[in-house]
Amino acid sequence: MNTTSSPPLLRWVKSSYSSNGGQCVEWAPEHASATDVVPLRDSKQTNGPVLTVSATAFAGLVALARSTEL
């Protein structure tokens, strides 16, 4: 896991869970496919820090989110 500034020229996509109007998370799928590293950021702070995790760790986070009742 790493936090950095937002890399330039990434296409950010909002999480499918963001439609609830609450906290929004964005990720860069093309970068993840090319590097096996998934950048994540807060959609309300696009110039803020970026958390990077491995594709395996991201898959685990997604599986946990899907299995948890919100």
N, C-alpha and C positions, 0 to 999 in steps of 0.2 A: 504494500500500500504506500502511496506517495501523494503529496499535495503539491501542486505547482500552479503557476499562472496559466490562464487559458491559452492553449496553443492556437496560433492563428490558422485561419482557413479550414476549420473543421465544420462539418454540417452537423448541427446539434438537433436532436429529436427529443421531444417531451415524452416522458413515461406515459404509458396508457392509463395509469392510475391518476394522472394529473387532471382529468376531466371533472374531478370532484370540487375544484375551486380552491383546494387547500395548498399544501406545500407541493411544489413542483420540482421534479428531478429531470435533468436532461442527460443524454449520453450521445456519443459520436460513433454510430455503428460502422461506418466505413473504416475509420481509424482502428476500431476494434478488430475488424476482419483482417486488416492488413498487418497488424502488429501483435495481436493476441493480448493487447492491453486496452482496457476499457476506461476512457475518461468520463467522469461524472461531475456535474455541477448543479448549482441551484439556479433555476431559470430566472429568478428575480435578481440575481447578482451575476450577470453574464461576464463581468470583468473581474469577478471574485476568484477565489481559489478553485482548483480542479483536483478532485480526488481520482487517482488512477489505481485500478485493481486488475489482477489477472482475469482472463476470460473465465477461468475455472471458479475463481472467487465470485465473479459477477453472476455466473450461473447458479451458484449456491445462494446468493442474495435473492435472486429472482424466485428460486424454488421456495425459499423461506417466506417471501412475500405472498406467493400463491397459496401456501398452506396455512397462512395465518388469517384469522378472521379479523377484519378491520372494523 
